[in-house]
Amino acid sequence: MKEGAVVKKVSIMMMSYNSLENVKNTLKSIETQDYPNIEIVISDGGSTDGTVEYIKKFEKKTKYEVNWVSESDKGLFDAMNKDVHRATGDYLLVFNDQLIDKSAITKLVNAIEENDADASHADLVFLDQGQIKRCWKMGQGKITTGWLPAHPTLLLKREVYDKYGDYDTKYRIAADYEFMSRIFKDGSVKLAYVPQVLVRMYYGGASTGGLKNYYNSFMEGADALKKNGYKFPYTISMIRSARVVLQFINKNYAVSELRRLRKERKEM
């Protein structure tokens, strides 16, 4: 951000349902951020495991604005849409994981503003019990080559949602992929890239939790491509799957990035 510039608001949008430990870890990571103007928007599905009580306590002590509700919804992507409509920020980020760089939000915002872009994204790592499982490093590319940005790192100007609409809740797993294939299809959404690992993603979600889920994700992804008019949707989905396999194989980059982050923390 340029000195003296207006600090635009970033809405970090969370969804929860009886996932207290994940909520704690996500909120704690947001609290470490050095970006000064963050709104935390939470759609809780009516948790009964102490999540609501924790959010209430967090709201009283956090340095950031908290905008939350706890009510029934029709699933993850319905809750995402609720967050989008309730958010008041200039930039929006759907996020249920952990920011592992204290300047993550600052870097994503700077990437947009310095490149006159509409969105920005970065790399992320999947950790399971401290072990690196995958590293998502996509850089820049096109949906037709099996590329896509890591959704938990995708910071978007509000205008992108205004233009392209909500997440399509007919998809149980791939609504985020359908949304990204929609907004990046015509090239009008300019995307900036931060070549660093900024996010730790929880391992074992709907699209990362086993062969059955991978198959369902593959089929929904192909359907999403067809819906948005892409040619050869199954071929694109196969290439995307191959890119995922490569995330398991090449972990050296993730190891070096985690070392960088640990070094930075020690120097603070």
ZIPEMO-V478417 format. One record per residue. N is the residue number from 1. RES is the residue in three letters. PHI is phi in whole degrees, 0 to 359 (none if undefined). OMEGA is omega in whole degrees, 0 to 359 (999 if undefined). Layout:
# ZIPEMO-V478417
n=N res=RES phi=PHI omega=OMEGA
n=N res=RES phi=PHI omega=OMEGA
This chain:
# ZIPEMO-V478417
n=1 res=MET phi=none omega=179
n=2 res=LYS phi=287 omega=180
n=3 res=GLU phi=299 omega=180
n=4 res=GLY phi=87 omega=180
n=5 res=ALA phi=286 omega=177
n=6 res=VAL phi=292 omega=180
n=7 res=VAL phi=275 omega=183
n=8 res=LYS phi=287 omega=182
n=9 res=LYS phi=279 omega=174
n=10 res=VAL phi=251 omega=175
n=11 res=SER phi=263 omega=174
n=12 res=ILE phi=263 omega=191
n=13 res=MET phi=254 omega=183
n=14 res=MET phi=247 omega=174
n=15 res=MET phi=233 omega=181
n=16 res=SER phi=213 omega=170
n=17 res=TYR phi=200 omega=180
n=18 res=ASN phi=48 omega=179
n=19 res=SER phi=226 omega=189
n=20 res=LEU phi=304 omega=184
n=21 res=GLU phi=296 omega=177
n=22 res=ASN phi=296 omega=178
n=23 res=VAL phi=299 omega=178
n=24 res=LYS phi=302 omega=184
n=25 res=ASN phi=294 omega=179
n=26 res=THR phi=294 omega=181
n=27 res=LEU phi=295 omega=178
n=28 res=LYS phi=298 omega=180
n=29 res=SER phi=290 omega=177
n=30 res=ILE phi=295 omega=182
n=31 res=GLU phi=297 omega=181
n=32 res=THR phi=280 omega=186
n=33 res=GLN phi=294 omega=179
n=34 res=ASP phi=265 omega=179
n=35 res=TYR phi=286 omega=191
n=36 res=PRO phi=277 omega=188
n=37 res=ASN phi=233 omega=181
n=38 res=ILE phi=239 omega=171
n=39 res=GLU phi=250 omega=177
n=40 res=ILE phi=262 omega=182
n=41 res=VAL phi=251 omega=184
n=42 res=ILE phi=235 omega=169
n=43 res=SER phi=250 omega=178
n=44 res=ASP phi=262 omega=185
n=45 res=GLY phi=275 omega=181
n=46 res=GLY phi=95 omega=184
n=47 res=SER phi=297 omega=179
n=48 res=THR phi=236 omega=185
n=49 res=ASP phi=254 omega=181
n=50 res=GLY phi=100 omega=181
n=51 res=THR phi=299 omega=182
n=52 res=VAL phi=297 omega=180
n=53 res=GLU phi=297 omega=179
n=54 res=TYR phi=293 omega=179
n=55 res=ILE phi=300 omega=179
n=56 res=LYS phi=299 omega=179
n=57 res=LYS phi=293 omega=180
n=58 res=PHE phi=298 omega=181
n=59 res=GLU phi=302 omega=183
n=60 res=LYS phi=285 omega=187
n=61 res=LYS phi=250 omega=185
n=62 res=THR phi=288 omega=176
n=63 res=LYS phi=278 omega=185
n=64 res=TYR phi=251 omega=175
n=65 res=GLU phi=287 omega=179
n=66 res=VAL phi=238 omega=181
n=67 res=ASN phi=233 omega=188
n=68 res=TRP phi=222 omega=171
n=69 res=VAL phi=220 omega=172
n=70 res=SER phi=231 omega=184
n=71 res=GLU phi=200 omega=181
n=72 res=SER phi=293 omega=176
n=73 res=ASP phi=218 omega=183
n=74 res=LYS phi=257 omega=178
n=75 res=GLY phi=119 omega=187
n=76 res=LEU phi=305 omega=188
n=77 res=PHE phi=283 omega=171
n=78 res=ASP phi=295 omega=178
n=79 res=ALA phi=295 omega=176
n=80 res=MET phi=302 omega=181
n=81 res=ASN phi=297 omega=177
n=82 res=LYS phi=300 omega=179
n=83 res=ASP phi=298 omega=181
n=84 res=VAL phi=302 omega=183
n=85 res=HIS phi=284 omega=180
n=86 res=ARG phi=269 omega=182
n=87 res=ALA phi=295 omega=181
n=88 res=THR phi=242 omega=184
n=89 res=GLY phi=280 omega=174
n=90 res=ASP phi=281 omega=178
n=91 res=TYR phi=238 omega=184
n=92 res=LEU phi=235 omega=179
n=93 res=LEU phi=224 omega=174
n=94 res=VAL phi=278 omega=191
n=95 res=PHE phi=208 omega=177
n=96 res=ASN phi=225 omega=186
n=97 res=ASP phi=238 omega=181
n=98 res=GLN phi=229 omega=172
n=99 res=LEU phi=277 omega=185
n=100 res=ILE phi=254 omega=175
n=101 res=ASP phi=237 omega=185
n=102 res=LYS phi=295 omega=179
n=103 res=SER phi=254 omega=184
n=104 res=ALA phi=303 omega=182
n=105 res=ILE phi=294 omega=178
n=106 res=THR phi=301 omega=181
n=107 res=LYS phi=294 omega=180
n=108 res=LEU phi=292 omega=178
n=109 res=VAL phi=295 omega=180
n=110 res=ASN phi=300 omega=180
n=111 res=ALA phi=298 omega=177
n=112 res=ILE phi=293 omega=188
n=113 res=GLU phi=288 omega=181
n=114 res=GLU phi=284 omega=181
n=115 res=ASN phi=251 omega=182
n=116 res=ASP phi=49 omega=185
n=117 res=ALA phi=257 omega=177
n=118 res=ASP phi=258 omega=185
n=119 res=ALA phi=201 omega=174
n=120 res=SER phi=214 omega=178
n=121 res=HIS phi=210 omega=183
n=122 res=ALA phi=213 omega=180
n=123 res=ASP phi=266 omega=175
n=124 res=LEU phi=218 omega=180
n=125 res=VAL phi=235 omega=173
n=126 res=PHE phi=262 omega=176
n=127 res=LEU phi=244 omega=176
n=128 res=ASP phi=228 omega=183
n=129 res=GLN phi=54 omega=177
n=130 res=GLY phi=83 omega=181
n=131 res=GLN phi=260 omega=178
n=132 res=ILE phi=287 omega=177
n=133 res=LYS phi=260 omega=181
n=134 res=ARG phi=212 omega=171
n=135 res=CYS phi=228 omega=182
n=136 res=TRP phi=266 omega=178
n=137 res=LYS phi=230 omega=186
n=138 res=MET phi=256 omega=184
n=139 res=GLY phi=62 omega=178
n=140 res=GLN phi=260 omega=181
n=141 res=GLY phi=178 omega=180
n=142 res=LYS phi=228 omega=178
n=143 res=ILE phi=305 omega=184
n=144 res=THR phi=293 omega=179
n=145 res=THR phi=258 omega=181
n=146 res=GLY phi=82 omega=180
n=147 res=TRP phi=281 omega=164
n=148 res=LEU phi=196 omega=178
n=149 res=PRO phi=289 omega=176
n=150 res=ALA phi=288 omega=187
n=151 res=HIS phi=303 omega=179
n=152 res=PRO phi=292 omega=176
n=153 res=THR phi=250 omega=190
n=154 res=LEU phi=272 omega=177
n=155 res=LEU phi=266 omega=186
n=156 res=LEU phi=239 omega=168
n=157 res=LYS phi=296 omega=179
n=158 res=ARG phi=305 omega=183
n=159 res=GLU phi=300 omega=179
n=160 res=VAL phi=295 omega=177
n=161 res=TYR phi=295 omega=179
n=162 res=ASP phi=300 omega=184
n=163 res=LYS phi=279 omega=191
n=164 res=TYR phi=257 omega=174
n=165 res=GLY phi=89 omega=189
n=166 res=ASP phi=275 omega=169
n=167 res=TYR phi=286 omega=182
n=168 res=ASP phi=278 omega=187
n=169 res=THR phi=284 omega=174
n=170 res=LYS phi=289 omega=177
n=171 res=TYR phi=270 omega=182
n=172 res=ARG phi=276 omega=183
n=173 res=ILE phi=240 omega=193
n=174 res=ALA phi=255 omega=180
n=175 res=ALA phi=297 omega=177
n=176 res=ASP phi=292 omega=177
n=177 res=TYR phi=294 omega=177
n=178 res=GLU phi=300 omega=180
n=179 res=PHE phi=298 omega=181
n=180 res=MET phi=292 omega=178
n=181 res=SER phi=295 omega=178
n=182 res=ARG phi=287 omega=187
n=183 res=ILE phi=283 omega=182
n=184 res=PHE phi=260 omega=184
n=185 res=LYS phi=294 omega=189
n=186 res=ASP phi=265 omega=177
n=187 res=GLY phi=79 omega=182
n=188 res=SER phi=278 omega=176
n=189 res=VAL phi=269 omega=181
n=190 res=LYS phi=280 omega=187
n=191 res=LEU phi=244 omega=175
n=192 res=ALA phi=261 omega=186
n=193 res=TYR phi=233 omega=173
n=194 res=VAL phi=255 omega=186
n=195 res=PRO phi=279 omega=179
n=196 res=GLN phi=216 omega=173
n=197 res=VAL phi=281 omega=181
n=198 res=LEU phi=246 omega=189
n=199 res=VAL phi=227 omega=166
n=200 res=ARG phi=257 omega=181
n=201 res=MET phi=262 omega=177
n=202 res=TYR phi=295 omega=185
n=203 res=TYR phi=267 omega=176
n=204 res=GLY phi=104 omega=178
n=205 res=GLY phi=284 omega=186
n=206 res=ALA phi=301 omega=182
n=207 res=SER phi=258 omega=182
n=208 res=THR phi=230 omega=191
n=209 res=GLY phi=250 omega=174
n=210 res=GLY phi=123 omega=185
n=211 res=LEU phi=298 omega=180
n=212 res=LYS phi=298 omega=179
n=213 res=ASN phi=293 omega=176
n=214 res=TYR phi=297 omega=179
n=215 res=TYR phi=297 omega=180
n=216 res=ASN phi=298 omega=178
n=217 res=SER phi=295 omega=178
n=218 res=PHE phi=300 omega=183
n=219 res=MET phi=291 omega=177
n=220 res=GLU phi=295 omega=179
n=221 res=GLY phi=298 omega=178
n=222 res=ALA phi=298 omega=179
n=223 res=ASP phi=295 omega=179
n=224 res=ALA phi=297 omega=178
n=225 res=LEU phi=295 omega=177
n=226 res=LYS phi=299 omega=180
n=227 res=LYS phi=303 omega=184
n=228 res=ASN phi=264 omega=170
n=229 res=GLY phi=82 omega=177
n=230 res=TYR phi=282 omega=174
n=231 res=LYS phi=279 omega=176
n=232 res=PHE phi=56 omega=184
n=233 res=PRO phi=298 omega=181
n=234 res=TYR phi=288 omega=176
n=235 res=THR phi=295 omega=178
n=236 res=ILE phi=299 omega=180
n=237 res=SER phi=295 omega=178
n=238 res=MET phi=294 omega=178
n=239 res=ILE phi=295 omega=178
n=240 res=ARG phi=299 omega=179
n=241 res=SER phi=296 omega=178
n=242 res=ALA phi=296 omega=177
n=243 res=ARG phi=297 omega=178
n=244 res=VAL phi=296 omega=178
n=245 res=VAL phi=302 omega=179
n=246 res=LEU phi=297 omega=178
n=247 res=GLN phi=295 omega=178
n=248 res=PHE phi=282 omega=188
n=249 res=ILE phi=280 omega=186
n=250 res=ASN phi=263 omega=182
n=251 res=LYS phi=250 omega=184
n=252 res=ASN phi=300 omega=179
n=253 res=TYR phi=298 omega=180
n=254 res=ALA phi=297 omega=179
n=255 res=VAL phi=299 omega=181
n=256 res=SER phi=294 omega=179
n=257 res=GLU phi=292 omega=178
n=258 res=LEU phi=294 omega=175
n=259 res=ARG phi=296 omega=178
n=260 res=ARG phi=301 omega=181
n=261 res=LEU phi=294 omega=178
n=262 res=ARG phi=297 omega=179
n=263 res=LYS phi=296 omega=179
n=264 res=GLU phi=298 omega=180
n=265 res=ARG phi=296 omega=180
n=266 res=LYS phi=294 omega=182
n=267 res=GLU phi=276 omega=182
n=268 res=MET phi=289 omega=999
